[in-house]
Amino acid sequence: MSKFCEVCNKGVMSGNRVSHSNRKTPHAWAPNIQRVSVVVDGTVTKMNVCTRCLRSGKVQRSV
């Protein structure tokens, strides 16, 4: 499954995990991506969409 949202282009963020002793370890955070059926221009298609876009109503799910 892809790691980015097809609506808002939100993708994987990278950074470091920092321990109590201040040691840094590379880490990646992936968004919560769901493959859902959505209505685009009157047609039903499947897209990879983040849950933030689903919850905010940026896409309309098909029934």
The first five atom37 places (N, CA, C, CB, O) and aatype in JSON, in Angstrom:
{
  "aatype": [12, 15, 11, 13, 4, 6, 19, 4, 2, 11, 7, 19, 12, 15, 7, 2, 1, 19, 15, 8, 15, 2, 1, 11, 16, 14, 8, 0, 17, 0, 14, 2, 9, 5, 1, 19, 15, 19, 19, 19, 3, 7, 16, 19, 16, 11, 12, 2, 19, 4, 16, 1, 4, 10, 1, 15, 7, 11, 19, 5, 1, 15, 19],
  "atom_mask": [
    [1, 1, 1, 1, 1],
    [1, 1, 1, 1, 1],
    [1, 1, 1, 1, 1],
    [1, 1, 1, 1, 1],
    [1, 1, 1, 1, 1],
    [1, 1, 1, 1, 1],
    [1, 1, 1, 1, 1],
    [1, 1, 1, 1, 1],
    [1, 1, 1, 1, 1],
    [1, 1, 1, 1, 1],
    [1, 1, 1, 0, 1],
    [1, 1, 1, 1, 1],
    [1, 1, 1, 1, 1],
    [1, 1, 1, 1, 1],
    [1, 1, 1, 0, 1],
    [1, 1, 1, 1, 1],
    [1, 1, 1, 1, 1],
    [1, 1, 1, 1, 1],
    [1, 1, 1, 1, 1],
    [1, 1, 1, 1, 1],
    [1, 1, 1, 1, 1],
    [1, 1, 1, 1, 1],
    [1, 1, 1, 1, 1],
    [1, 1, 1, 1, 1],
    [1, 1, 1, 1, 1],
    [1, 1, 1, 1, 1],
    [1, 1, 1, 1, 1],
    [1, 1, 1, 1, 1],
    [1, 1, 1, 1, 1],
    [1, 1, 1, 1, 1],
    [1, 1, 1, 1, 1],
    [1, 1, 1, 1, 1],
    [1, 1, 1, 1, 1],
    [1, 1, 1, 1, 1],
    [1, 1, 1, 1, 1],
    [1, 1, 1, 1, 1],
    [1, 1, 1, 1, 1],
    [1, 1, 1, 1, 1],
    [1, 1, 1, 1, 1],
    [1, 1, 1, 1, 1],
    [1, 1, 1, 1, 1],
    [1, 1, 1, 0, 1],
    [1, 1, 1, 1, 1],
    [1, 1, 1, 1, 1],
    [1, 1, 1, 1, 1],
    [1, 1, 1, 1, 1],
    [1, 1, 1, 1, 1],
    [1, 1, 1, 1, 1],
    [1, 1, 1, 1, 1],
    [1, 1, 1, 1, 1],
    [1, 1, 1, 1, 1],
    [1, 1, 1, 1, 1],
    [1, 1, 1, 1, 1],
    [1, 1, 1, 1, 1],
    [1, 1, 1, 1, 1],
    [1, 1, 1, 1, 1],
    [1, 1, 1, 0, 1],
    [1, 1, 1, 1, 1],
    [1, 1, 1, 1, 1],
    [1, 1, 1, 1, 1],
    [1, 1, 1, 1, 1],
    [1, 1, 1, 1, 1],
    [1, 1, 1, 1, 1]
  ],
  "atom_positions": [
    [[0.84, -1.18, 0.0], [0.0, 0.0, 0.0], [0.89, 1.24, 0.0], [-0.96, 0.0, 1.22], [1.95, 1.27, 0.61]],
    [[0.41, 2.25, -0.7], [1.2, 3.47, -0.78], [1.22, 4.17, 0.57], [0.65, 4.4, -1.87], [0.36, 3.94, 1.41]],
    [[2.19, 5.03, 0.75], [2.38, 5.7, 2.03], [2.0, 7.17, 1.96], [3.8, 5.55, 2.48], [2.46, 7.96, 2.79]],
    [[1.16, 7.55, 0.98], [0.76, 8.95, 0.93], [-0.71, 9.06, 0.55], [1.64, 9.73, -0.08], [-1.28, 8.17, -0.08]],
    [[-1.31, 10.16, 0.95], [-2.71, 10.44, 0.69], [-2.85, 11.06, -0.7], [-3.31, 11.37, 1.79], [-2.11, 11.98, -1.04]],
    [[-3.78, 10.55, -1.49], [-3.98, 11.06, -2.84], [-4.76, 12.37, -2.86], [-4.69, 10.02, -3.69], [-4.88, 12.99, -3.91]],
    [[-5.3, 12.79, -1.72], [-6.07, 14.03, -1.64], [-5.17, 15.18, -1.2], [-7.25, 13.87, -0.69], [-5.11, 16.22, -1.87]],
    [[-4.48, 15.02, -0.08], [-3.69, 16.11, 0.48], [-2.18, 15.89, 0.34], [-4.04, 16.3, 1.94], [-1.4, 16.73, 0.78]],
    [[-1.77, 14.78, -0.27], [-0.36, 14.44, -0.49], [0.43, 14.32, 0.81], [0.29, 15.48, -1.37], [1.65, 14.5, 0.82]],
    [[-0.25, 14.0, 1.89], [0.45, 13.77, 3.16], [1.21, 12.46, 3.04], [-0.56, 13.73, 4.37], [0.66, 11.44, 2.61]],
    [[2.49, 12.48, 3.42], [3.32, 11.29, 3.28], [4.07, 10.97, 4.55], [0.0, 0.0, 0.0], [3.76, 11.49, 5.63]],
    [[5.06, 10.12, 4.42], [5.86, 9.68, 5.55], [6.74, 10.84, 6.03], [6.73, 8.46, 5.16], [7.38, 11.52, 5.24]],
    [[6.76, 11.04, 7.34], [7.64, 12.04, 7.95], [8.78, 11.3, 8.63], [6.88, 12.95, 8.97], [8.58, 10.23, 9.2]],
    [[9.97, 11.87, 8.57], [11.11, 11.23, 9.21], [11.67, 12.12, 10.29], [12.19, 10.9, 8.17], [11.5, 13.34, 10.28]],
    [[12.34, 11.48, 11.22], [12.94, 12.21, 12.32], [13.72, 11.25, 13.19], [0.0, 0.0, 0.0], [14.11, 10.17, 12.75]],
    [[13.94, 11.64, 14.41], [14.68, 10.8, 15.34], [13.85, 10.46, 16.56], [15.97, 11.48, 15.75], [13.09, 11.29, 17.07]],
    [[14.0, 9.23, 17.03], [13.52, 8.9, 18.36], [14.62, 9.32, 19.32], [13.15, 7.36, 18.51], [15.79, 9.05, 19.07]],
    [[14.26, 9.98, 20.4], [15.25, 10.46, 21.34], [15.01, 9.78, 22.67], [15.19, 12.01, 21.48], [13.94, 9.92, 23.26]],
    [[16.0, 9.04, 23.16], [15.85, 8.31, 24.4], [16.1, 9.23, 25.59], [16.82, 7.12, 24.43], [16.46, 10.4, 25.44]],
    [[15.89, 8.69, 26.77], [16.12, 9.46, 27.99], [17.57, 9.9, 28.1], [15.73, 8.64, 29.23], [17.87, 10.96, 28.63]],
    [[18.49, 9.06, 27.57], [19.91, 9.41, 27.6], [20.31, 10.28, 26.4], [20.76, 8.15, 27.63], [21.5, 10.52, 26.17]],
    [[19.31, 10.75, 25.65], [19.51, 11.66, 24.52], [20.21, 11.02, 23.33], [20.3, 12.85, 24.96], [20.85, 11.71, 22.54]],
    [[20.09, 9.69, 23.2], [20.6, 9.01, 22.0], [19.55, 9.13, 20.91], [20.93, 7.51, 22.3], [18.36, 9.01, 21.18]],
    [[20.0, 9.36, 19.67], [19.08, 9.52, 18.55], [19.08, 8.27, 17.68], [19.46, 10.75, 17.72], [20.13, 7.72, 17.37]],
    [[17.9, 7.83, 17.3], [17.72, 6.69, 16.42], [16.77, 7.11, 15.3], [17.18, 5.45, 17.2], [15.7, 7.65, 15.58]],
    [[17.15, 6.88, 14.04], [16.26, 7.28, 12.94], [14.91, 6.56, 13.03], [16.94, 6.98, 11.59], [14.83, 5.38, 13.38]],
    [[13.86, 7.29, 12.69], [12.52, 6.72, 12.76], [11.65, 7.4, 11.72], [11.92, 6.9, 14.18], [11.88, 8.55, 11.35]],
    [[10.65, 6.68, 11.24], [9.71, 7.23, 10.26], [8.29, 7.09, 10.78], [9.86, 6.53, 8.88], [7.94, 6.06, 11.37]],
    [[7.48, 8.12, 10.57], [6.07, 8.11, 10.97], [5.24, 8.13, 9.71], [5.72, 9.33, 11.9], [5.39, 9.01, 8.87]],
    [[4.36, 7.14, 9.58], [3.5, 7.05, 8.4], [2.09, 7.5, 8.77], [3.48, 5.6, 7.84], [1.62, 7.22, 9.88]],
    [[1.41, 8.2, 7.87], [0.03, 8.6, 8.15], [-0.9, 7.38, 8.07], [-0.44, 9.68, 7.16], [-0.54, 6.35, 7.5]],
    [[-2.08, 7.53, 8.66], [-3.07, 6.46, 8.65], [-3.8, 6.5, 7.3], [-4.07, 6.61, 9.84], [-4.74, 7.28, 7.11]],
    [[-3.36, 5.65, 6.38], [-3.89, 5.63, 5.02], [-4.87, 4.47, 4.88], [-2.75, 5.5, 3.98], [-4.58, 3.34, 5.27]],
    [[-6.06, 4.77, 4.33], [-7.08, 3.77, 4.09], [-7.41, 3.74, 2.6], [-8.35, 4.06, 4.93], [-7.45, 4.78, 1.95]],
    [[-7.63, 2.55, 2.06], [-8.07, 2.42, 0.67], [-9.59, 2.35, 0.7], [-7.44, 1.14, -0.05], [-10.16, 1.36, 1.16]],
    [[-10.24, 3.4, 0.2], [-11.69, 3.51, 0.28], [-12.27, 3.84, -1.09], [-12.09, 4.59, 1.32], [-11.59, 4.38, -1.97]],
    [[-13.54, 3.5, -1.26], [-14.27, 3.87, -2.47], [-14.83, 5.27, -2.26], [-15.42, 2.85, -2.79], [-15.54, 5.53, -1.29]],
    [[-14.51, 6.17, -3.18], [-14.98, 7.55, -3.07], [-15.65, 7.95, -4.37], [-13.81, 8.52, -2.73], [-15.42, 7.34, -5.42]],
    [[-16.47, 9.0, -4.3], [-17.14, 9.53, -5.48], [-16.33, 10.71, -5.99], [-18.62, 9.96, -5.15], [-16.15, 11.7, -5.29]],
    [[-15.84, 10.6, -7.23], [-15.06, 11.66, -7.86], [-15.73, 11.97, -9.2], [-13.55, 11.25, -8.05], [-15.78, 11.11, -10.07]],
    [[-16.24, 13.18, -9.36], [-16.91, 13.63, -10.58], [-18.05, 12.68, -10.98], [-15.91, 13.73, -11.74], [-18.26, 12.42, -12.16]],
    [[-18.79, 12.18, -9.99], [-19.94, 11.33, -10.25], [-19.62, 9.86, -10.46], [0.0, 0.0, 0.0], [-20.53, 9.04, -10.59]],
    [[-18.33, 9.5, -10.5], [-17.96, 8.1, -10.66], [-17.32, 7.59, -9.39], [-17.0, 7.93, -11.86], [-16.68, 8.34, -8.65]],
    [[-17.51, 6.3, -9.14], [-16.95, 5.68, -7.95], [-15.58, 5.13, -8.3], [-17.87, 4.55, -7.4], [-15.42, 4.4, -9.27]],
    [[-14.57, 5.49, -7.49], [-13.21, 5.0, -7.69], [-12.57, 4.73, -6.34], [-12.37, 6.02, -8.5], [-13.0, 5.28, -5.33]],
    [[-11.55, 3.89, -6.34], [-10.84, 3.59, -5.1], [-9.61, 4.48, -5.01], [-10.44, 2.1, -5.03], [-8.86, 4.63, -5.97]],
    [[-9.43, 5.06, -3.83], [-8.29, 5.95, -3.61], [-7.66, 5.65, -2.27], [-8.71, 7.43, -3.69], [-8.32, 5.12, -1.37]],
    [[-6.39, 5.99, -2.13], [-5.71, 5.93, -0.86], [-5.86, 7.29, -0.19], [-4.21, 5.54, -1.03], [-5.33, 8.29, -0.68]],
    [[-6.59, 7.32, 0.92], [-6.94, 8.57, 1.58], [-6.57, 8.47, 3.05], [-8.44, 8.9, 1.4], [-6.78, 7.43, 3.67]],
    [[-6.03, 9.56, 3.62], [-5.72, 9.57, 5.04], [-7.02, 9.78, 5.83], [-4.68, 10.67, 5.37], [-7.98, 10.34, 5.31]],
    [[-7.02, 9.35, 7.06], [-8.22, 9.44, 7.88], [-8.58, 10.88, 8.21], [-8.05, 8.64, 9.16], [-9.74, 11.17, 8.49]],
    [[-7.63, 11.78, 8.19], [-7.92, 13.2, 8.42], [-8.8, 13.75, 7.3], [-6.61, 14.01, 8.52], [-9.74, 14.5, 7.57]],
    [[-8.51, 13.38, 6.05], [-9.34, 13.83, 4.93], [-10.72, 13.19, 4.97], [-8.65, 13.51, 3.59], [-11.71, 13.84, 4.63]],
    [[-10.8, 11.93, 5.38], [-12.1, 11.27, 5.51], [-12.94, 11.94, 6.57], [-11.92, 9.79, 5.84], [-14.13, 12.19, 6.36]],
    [[-12.34, 12.25, 7.7], [-13.07, 12.81, 8.82], [-13.5, 14.25, 8.55], [-12.22, 12.74, 10.08], [-14.57, 14.68, 8.99]],
    [[-12.67, 15.01, 7.84], [-12.98, 16.42, 7.6], [-13.92, 16.61, 6.43], [-11.71, 17.2, 7.36], [-14.39, 17.72, 6.19]],
    [[-14.21, 15.54, 5.68], [-15.15, 15.63, 4.58], [-14.55, 16.12, 3.28], [0.0, 0.0, 0.0], [-15.28, 16.63, 2.43]],
    [[-13.25, 15.99, 3.09], [-12.63, 16.41, 1.84], [-12.97, 15.48, 0.69], [-11.13, 16.49, 2.0], [-12.88, 15.87, -0.47]],
    [[-13.35, 14.25, 1.01], [-13.82, 13.29, 0.0], [-15.15, 12.74, 0.47], [-12.77, 12.14, -0.22], [-15.45, 12.71, 1.66]],
    [[-15.95, 12.29, -0.5], [-17.24, 11.7, -0.18], [-17.17, 10.21, -0.45], [-18.4, 12.37, -0.99], [-16.93, 9.8, -1.58]],
    [[-17.39, 9.41, 0.59], [-17.36, 7.97, 0.43], [-18.59, 7.49, -0.31], [-17.26, 7.28, 1.79], [-19.68, 8.05, -0.16]],
    [[-18.41, 6.46, -1.12], [-19.56, 5.86, -1.81], [-20.18, 4.83, -0.88], [-19.15, 5.22, -3.18], [-19.51, 4.28, 0.0]],
    [[-21.45, 4.58, -1.1], [-22.16, 3.64, -0.23], [-22.29, 2.29, -0.87], [-23.53, 4.18, 0.13], [-22.86, 1.38, -0.28]]
  ]
}
